[in-house]
Amino acid sequence: MKIHEILGSCKDPSGYRKENLMTKSTRNFSKLLLGTTIRIVAIALLLVGFGAKATFAQTTAYVANRFDNTVSVIDTATNTVVATVPVGDSPSAIAVTPDGAFAYVTNAGDFFVSVIDTATNTVVTTVPVGAGSSGIAITPDGAFAYVATGANTVAVIDIATNTVIATVPVGVAPLGVAITPDGNFVYVVNQISNTVSVIDIATNTVSATIPGMSEPGLIAITPNGAFAYVTNFDSASVAVIDTATNTVTATIPVGAGPGRIAITPDGAFVYVVSQFINLISIIDTATNTVTATVSLDKPTGIAVTPDGAFVYVTNILANTVSVIDTTTNTVTATIPVGDGPFAIAFATRRQVDLIGSLTAQVQALVAGGSLRENQGAGLIHKLEQVQNKIDNGQTGAACNQLGSFIAQVNAFLNSGSLTASQGQALINAANAIKVSLGC
């Protein structure tokens, strides 16, 4: 049976309709403050400025509950639900802005996207996009959200104004949406057309159409932007698209009914939900082979924590979320949520928090006399440039700037300005940011 026959107007290979279930942070710390006491206070303020919103986003998961029209908010530090937010009819996908400030929820049974303020966990506005909205993705700079709609189009939401500024025609039954890390292209899976449309963000027009899919559903792009992985429902496989040529370069067999898909922040592994056989398939991207599986109870939605340590999977019939440890690929926790958990999302990055912490480390070394003020200022300037590049979607340039930061730390090590432990702590922190960026 075709998945669109099961779902009717709601074409989502990773979900169900309830009626037939039984049948199947400031970044402007550029000046070093004078005086040890003032410096110490400044460090505390810096951490608050960098960490307050970013830390909240980092430790919070948002679960769209399809059958009770809510979003469950999970504190991942305790793996408990800390809030339940009413949204529209049949929430089907969710995306969080890069700064963690807002969660955007598509509602397949309504004509709008719900916008949740993550500071208050309330819906602050809705954005009309038309009926049957499904997949959603937000650009790396947080400026736009791209939403697949039932009209065979992608609606472009200006996040600053929460208005639709463009509508892009794509294939039939668009479903999965993903954006390249450089913010240049949107990849849209067209389920019934058996294609993937590539939208050029600069012009909001389709610049390429990739054929050869077999009732494709969802999509994820590697952190370096080199490959897109697409689940194919009919062939129980995952297609690998080379984004440089927009051609399929590999096809990976997985379990029956592959749906939602997620990639670890280091790009090493792809986690694929195979809902009809209650399985998560884990693909090693180095070999494009399945190297492990995890059994669950009707898994549906999936997302990887920003640090890559855990994978959270929604179980639509059990009304739970399973937590998988990526080191052992074993379930370490099970969290009760709302009715019909369908999709899940985290903030898409955690660099703001990491950069704030690293900046504070540098400032502490200046305050303690290990670094001169001009030396600390130089390092902090490099970190400000890293953040600036990230904000502009220039991941490669941010990686290069982090390399420059590490080189400068090594120079201070060689000159004796920093001890081995002091220097290594800074290098380790910089490398953690690189990992989170997929450098």
C-alpha positions as CSV (number, residue, x, y, z in Angstrom):
1,M,0.0,0.0,0.0
2,K,1.3,3.5,-0.9
3,I,1.9,5.7,2.0
4,H,-0.1,8.5,0.5
5,E,-3.0,6.0,0.3
6,I,-2.7,5.5,4.0
7,L,-2.5,9.2,4.8
8,G,-4.9,10.7,2.3
9,S,-4.2,14.4,2.0
10,C,-1.5,14.3,4.6
11,K,1.3,12.9,2.6
12,D,3.9,12.0,5.3
13,P,5.8,8.7,5.2
14,S,6.8,9.2,8.8
15,G,3.4,9.5,10.2
16,Y,-0.1,8.2,10.7
17,R,-3.7,9.4,10.8
18,K,-5.4,8.6,14.1
19,E,-8.5,7.2,12.5
20,N,-6.7,4.3,10.9
21,L,-4.1,3.5,13.5
22,M,-5.7,0.3,14.5
23,T,-5.5,-1.0,11.0
24,K,-1.6,-0.6,10.6
25,S,24.0,35.9,24.2
26,T,25.8,39.5,23.8
27,R,28.6,39.1,21.3
28,N,30.0,42.6,21.7
29,F,32.6,42.0,24.4
30,S,35.3,43.5,22.3
31,K,37.0,45.8,24.8
32,L,38.9,44.4,27.8
33,L,37.8,46.0,31.0
34,L,40.3,47.4,33.4
35,G,40.8,46.1,36.9
36,T,40.6,42.5,38.2
37,T,37.3,43.0,40.0
38,I,35.7,44.6,37.0
39,R,37.0,41.8,34.8
40,I,35.6,39.1,37.0
41,V,32.2,40.8,36.9
42,A,32.4,41.2,33.2
43,I,33.0,37.4,32.8
44,A,29.9,36.6,34.7
45,L,27.9,39.1,32.6
46,L,29.4,37.7,29.5
47,L,28.3,34.2,30.3
48,V,24.8,35.4,31.0
49,G,24.7,37.3,27.8
50,F,26.0,34.4,25.7
51,G,24.4,31.6,27.6
52,A,20.9,32.5,28.8
53,K,19.0,32.0,25.5
54,A,21.5,29.6,23.9
55,T,21.7,27.3,26.9
56,F,17.9,27.1,27.0
57,A,17.9,26.2,23.3
58,Q,20.7,23.7,23.7
59,T,19.0,21.7,26.5
60,T,15.4,21.9,25.2
61,A,13.6,19.6,22.7
62,Y,10.3,20.4,21.1
63,V,7.9,17.6,20.2
64,A,4.9,18.0,17.9
65,N,2.1,15.8,19.2
66,R,-0.1,15.0,16.1
67,F,-3.3,13.9,17.9
68,D,-3.7,16.3,20.7
69,N,-2.5,19.4,18.8
70,T,0.2,20.3,21.2
71,V,4.0,20.7,21.5
72,S,5.7,19.0,24.4
73,V,8.8,20.9,25.7
74,I,11.5,18.6,27.1
75,D,14.3,19.7,29.3
76,T,17.0,17.3,28.2
77,A,19.1,17.8,31.3
78,T,16.4,16.0,33.3
79,N,14.5,14.3,30.4
80,T,11.2,15.6,31.7
81,V,8.4,17.6,30.0
82,V,8.5,21.2,31.4
83,A,5.7,22.7,29.3
84,T,2.9,21.8,26.9
85,V,2.0,24.3,24.2
86,P,-1.3,24.2,22.3
87,V,-0.8,24.7,18.5
88,G,-2.9,24.1,15.4
89,D,-4.5,21.0,14.0
90,S,-2.2,18.0,13.3
91,P,1.2,19.5,14.0
92,S,3.5,17.7,11.6
93,A,7.0,19.3,11.6
94,I,9.0,21.7,13.8
95,A,12.1,23.8,13.4
96,V,13.9,26.1,15.8
97,T,15.6,29.3,14.9
98,P,19.4,29.2,15.2
99,D,19.4,31.4,18.3
100,G,16.9,29.2,20.0
101,A,14.4,32.1,20.4
102,F,11.5,30.7,18.4
103,A,10.1,27.3,17.4
104,Y,8.1,27.2,14.1
105,V,5.4,24.4,13.9
106,T,3.6,23.4,10.7
107,N,0.0,22.3,11.2
108,A,-1.1,19.9,8.4
109,G,-4.8,20.3,9.4
110,D,-4.8,24.1,9.5
111,F,-3.7,26.9,7.2
112,F,-1.0,28.3,9.3
113,V,2.4,27.9,11.0
114,S,2.5,28.4,14.8
115,V,5.3,30.5,16.2
116,I,6.4,29.6,19.8
117,D,8.4,32.0,21.9
118,T,10.8,29.6,23.6
119,A,11.3,32.0,26.5
120,T,7.7,31.8,27.6
121,N,6.6,28.6,25.7
122,T,3.6,30.4,24.3
123,V,2.4,30.8,20.7
124,V,3.0,34.5,19.9
125,T,1.7,34.5,16.3
126,T,0.6,32.4,13.4
127,V,1.6,32.7,9.8
128,P,-0.9,31.7,7.1
129,V,0.8,29.4,4.5
130,G,-2.1,27.5,3.1
131,A,-3.5,24.0,3.7
132,G,-1.5,20.8,4.2
133,S,1.8,22.3,5.4
134,S,4.4,19.7,6.2
135,G,8.2,20.0,6.2
136,I,9.9,23.2,7.4
137,A,13.5,24.4,7.6
138,I,15.1,27.7,8.7
139,T,18.1,29.3,7.1
140,P,21.4,29.3,9.0
141,D,21.2,33.0,9.5
142,G,17.7,32.7,11.0
143,A,16.2,35.1,8.4
144,F,13.8,32.8,6.6
145,A,11.7,29.7,7.1
146,Y,10.9,27.5,4.1
147,V,7.6,25.5,4.4
148,A,6.3,22.8,2.1
149,T,2.6,23.2,1.5
150,G,-0.3,21.1,0.1
151,A,-0.5,23.4,-3.0
152,N,2.7,21.9,-4.4
153,T,4.6,25.0,-3.4
154,V,7.1,26.1,-0.8
155,A,6.2,29.2,1.2
156,V,9.0,31.5,2.3
157,I,8.4,33.2,5.6
158,D,10.4,36.3,6.6
159,I,11.1,35.6,10.2
160,A,11.6,39.3,11.1
161,T,8.0,40.1,10.1
162,N,6.4,36.6,10.1
163,T,4.9,37.1,6.7
164,V,5.1,35.1,3.5
165,I,7.3,36.9,1.0
166,A,7.5,34.4,-1.7
167,T,5.8,31.2,-3.0
168,V,8.0,28.8,-5.0
169,P,6.3,26.1,-7.2
170,V,7.9,22.7,-6.8
171,G,6.9,19.1,-7.6
172,V,3.8,17.2,-6.5
173,A,3.4,16.6,-2.8
174,P,6.4,18.4,-1.3
175,L,7.3,17.0,2.0
176,G,10.8,17.0,3.4
177,V,12.7,20.3,3.4
178,A,16.4,20.9,4.2
179,I,18.8,23.8,3.7
180,T,22.5,23.7,2.9
181,P,24.8,24.9,5.8
182,D,26.0,27.8,3.6
183,G,22.4,29.0,3.3
184,N,22.5,29.0,-0.5
185,F,20.1,26.2,-1.4
186,V,16.9,24.6,-0.2
187,Y,16.3,20.9,-1.0
188,V,12.6,19.9,-1.2
189,V,11.5,16.3,-1.5
190,N,8.5,15.8,-3.8
191,Q,6.8,12.5,-2.8
192,I,4.5,11.8,-5.7
193,S,6.8,13.4,-8.4
194,N,9.6,11.1,-7.2
195,T,12.0,14.1,-7.4
196,V,13.9,16.6,-5.3
197,S,13.7,20.2,-6.1
198,V,16.6,22.5,-5.5
199,I,15.7,26.1,-4.7
200,D,18.2,28.9,-5.1
201,I,17.7,31.1,-2.0
202,A,19.1,34.2,-3.8
203,T,16.3,34.1,-6.3
204,N,13.7,31.8,-4.7
205,T,13.5,29.8,-7.9
206,V,14.1,26.1,-8.7
207,S,17.6,25.8,-10.1
208,A,17.6,22.0,-10.4
209,T,15.3,19.0,-10.2
210,I,16.8,15.6,-9.2
211,P,15.0,12.5,-10.5
212,G,15.4,8.9,-9.6
213,M,13.6,8.7,-6.3
214,S,11.1,6.1,-5.2
215,E,8.3,7.8,-3.3
216,P,10.8,9.9,-1.4
217,G,9.9,11.3,2.0
218,L,12.4,13.2,4.2
219,I,15.8,14.6,3.8
220,A,18.9,15.6,5.8
221,I,22.1,17.4,4.6
222,T,25.5,16.7,6.0
223,P,27.1,19.4,8.1
224,N,29.7,20.2,5.4
225,G,26.9,20.5,2.8
226,A,28.5,17.9,0.5
227,F,25.7,15.3,0.5
228,A,21.9,15.1,1.0
229,Y,20.4,11.8,2.3
230,V,16.8,11.1,1.2
231,T,14.6,8.3,2.4
232,N,12.7,6.4,-0.3
233,F,9.6,4.7,1.0
234,D,8.8,2.3,-1.9
235,S,12.3,0.9,-2.2
236,A,13.1,0.8,1.5
237,S,16.3,2.7,0.8
238,V,18.2,6.0,1.3
239,A,19.5,7.9,-1.7
240,V,22.7,9.9,-1.4
241,I,22.8,13.1,-3.5
242,D,26.1,14.8,-4.2
243,T,25.1,18.5,-3.8
244,A,28.0,19.6,-6.1
245,T,26.5,17.8,-9.1
246,N,22.9,17.2,-7.8
247,T,23.1,13.6,-8.8
248,V,22.5,10.4,-6.9
249,T,25.8,8.7,-6.1
250,A,24.7,5.9,-3.8
251,T,21.6,4.0,-2.7
252,I,21.6,2.4,0.7
253,P,19.1,-0.4,1.7
254,V,17.5,0.2,5.1
255,G,14.4,-1.2,6.9
256,A,10.9,-1.1,5.4
257,G,9.0,2.2,5.5
258,P,11.9,4.6,5.9
259,G,10.7,8.1,7.0
260,R,12.4,10.8,9.0
261,I,16.1,11.1,9.1
262,A,18.9,12.9,11.0
263,I,22.6,13.3,10.8
264,T,25.1,13.7,13.6
265,P,26.8,17.1,13.9
266,D,30.2,15.6,12.9
267,G,28.6,14.1,9.8
268,A,29.8,10.6,10.7
269,F,26.4,8.8,11.0
270,V,22.9,9.0,9.6
271,Y,20.0,7.8,11.7
272,V,16.9,6.6,9.7
273,V,13.5,5.8,11.1
274,S,12.0,2.6,9.6
275,Q,8.6,2.8,11.2
276,F,6.9,-0.3,9.8
277,I,9.5,-2.6,11.3
278,N,10.0,-0.6,14.4
279,L,13.7,0.0,13.7
280,I,16.3,2.8,13.6
281,S,19.0,2.1,10.9
282,I,22.4,3.7,11.5
283,I,24.4,4.5,8.4
284,D,28.2,5.1,8.5
285,T,28.7,7.9,6.0
286,A,32.3,6.9,5.4
287,T,31.1,3.6,3.8
288,N,27.4,4.4,3.2
289,T,26.4,1.1,4.9
290,V,24.2,0.3,7.8
291,T,26.4,-0.6,10.7
292,A,23.9,-0.8,13.5
293,T,20.2,-0.9,14.3
294,V,18.0,0.0,17.3
295,S,14.6,-1.4,17.9
296,L,11.8,0.9,19.1
297,D,8.0,1.0,19.2
298,K,6.6,2.6,16.1
299,P,9.3,5.3,15.8
300,T,8.4,8.4,13.8
301,G,10.3,11.6,14.4
302,I,14.0,11.9,15.1
303,A,16.6,14.5,16.0
304,V,20.2,14.6,17.2
305,T,21.2,16.7,20.2
306,P,23.4,19.7,19.2
307,D,26.4,18.1,20.9
308,G,25.8,14.8,19.0
309,A,25.7,12.8,22.3
310,F,22.1,11.6,22.0
311,V,19.4,10.9,19.4
312,Y,15.8,11.5,20.5
313,V,13.1,9.5,18.7
314,T,9.3,9.9,19.0
315,N,7.2,6.8,19.4
316,I,3.8,7.7,17.9
317,L,1.7,4.9,19.4
318,A,3.4,4.7,22.8
319,N,3.2,8.5,23.3
320,T,6.9,8.6,24.4
321,V,10.3,9.8,23.3
322,S,13.2,7.4,23.4
323,V,16.7,8.7,24.1
324,I,19.5,6.8,22.3
325,D,23.1,7.2,23.4
326,T,25.1,7.6,20.2
327,T,28.2,6.0,21.8
328,T,26.6,2.7,22.5
329,N,23.4,3.0,20.3
330,T,21.3,1.9,23.3
331,V,18.2,3.5,24.7
332,T,19.0,5.2,28.0
333,A,15.7,6.9,28.8
334,T,12.0,7.0,27.8
335,I,10.0,10.2,28.2
336,P,6.2,10.4,28.3
337,V,4.9,13.2,26.1
338,G,1.6,14.1,24.4
339,D,-0.8,12.1,22.2
340,G,0.8,11.0,18.9
341,P,4.4,12.4,19.1
342,F,5.2,12.9,15.5
343,A,8.2,15.2,15.0
344,I,11.0,16.6,17.2
345,A,13.6,19.3,16.9
346,F,16.4,21.0,18.8
347,A,18.0,24.3,18.2
348,T,20.1,23.9,15.1
349,R,23.4,24.9,16.6
350,R,25.1,25.5,20.0
351,Q,28.0,27.7,18.9
352,V,26.7,30.8,20.6
353,D,27.0,29.1,23.9
354,L,30.4,27.6,23.2
355,I,31.8,30.8,21.8
356,G,30.6,32.7,24.9
357,S,32.2,30.2,27.2
358,L,35.5,30.3,25.2
359,T,35.5,34.1,25.3
360,A,35.1,34.0,29.0
361,Q,38.0,31.6,29.3
362,V,40.2,34.1,27.4
363,Q,39.0,36.9,29.6
364,A,39.8,35.0,32.7
365,L,43.4,34.4,31.6
366,V,43.7,38.2,31.1
367,A,42.2,38.8,34.5
368,G,44.7,36.3,36.1
369,G,47.7,37.9,34.4
370,S,48.5,35.0,32.1
371,L,47.8,37.0,29.0
372,R,48.3,40.7,28.3
373,E,45.3,42.7,27.5
374,N,46.3,43.2,23.9
375,Q,46.8,39.4,23.5
376,G,43.4,38.7,25.0
377,A,41.8,41.3,22.8
378,G,43.3,39.7,19.7
379,L,41.9,36.3,20.6
380,I,38.5,37.7,21.4
381,H,38.4,39.6,18.1
382,K,39.0,36.3,16.3
383,L,36.1,34.7,18.2
384,E,33.9,37.7,17.3
385,Q,34.8,37.1,13.6
386,V,33.8,33.4,14.0
387,Q,30.4,34.5,15.3
388,N,30.0,37.0,12.5
389,K,30.8,34.4,9.9
390,I,28.3,32.0,11.5
391,D,25.6,34.6,11.5
392,N,26.2,35.2,7.8
393,G,26.0,31.5,7.0
394,Q,29.8,31.4,6.1
395,T,30.6,28.1,7.8
396,G,33.8,27.5,5.9
397,A,35.1,31.0,6.8
398,A,34.2,30.5,10.5
399,C,36.2,27.2,10.4
400,N,39.2,29.1,9.0
401,Q,38.9,31.7,11.7
402,L,38.9,29.1,14.4
403,G,42.0,27.7,12.8
404,S,43.6,31.1,13.1
405,F,42.5,31.3,16.8
406,I,44.2,27.9,17.5
407,A,47.3,29.0,15.7
408,Q,47.5,32.2,17.8
409,V,47.1,30.1,21.0
410,N,49.9,27.8,19.8
411,A,52.1,30.9,19.4
412,F,51.4,31.9,23.0
413,L,52.3,28.4,24.1
414,N,55.6,28.5,22.2
415,S,56.4,32.0,23.7
416,G,55.6,30.8,27.2
417,S,52.7,33.2,27.7
418,L,50.4,30.2,28.3
419,T,51.1,27.0,30.1
420,A,50.5,23.7,28.4
421,S,47.2,23.1,30.3
422,Q,46.0,26.7,29.7
423,G,46.7,26.5,26.0
424,Q,45.2,23.1,25.6
425,A,42.0,24.1,27.3
426,L,41.5,26.9,24.8
427,I,42.4,24.6,21.9
428,N,40.0,21.9,23.1
429,A,37.2,24.5,23.4
430,A,37.9,25.8,19.9
431,N,37.9,22.3,18.5
432,A,34.5,21.7,20.1
433,I,33.1,24.6,18.2
434,K,34.7,23.2,15.0
435,V,33.0,19.9,15.6
436,S,29.6,21.6,16.1
437,L,30.1,23.4,12.8
438,G,31.1,20.3,11.0
439,C,34.5,21.7,10.1
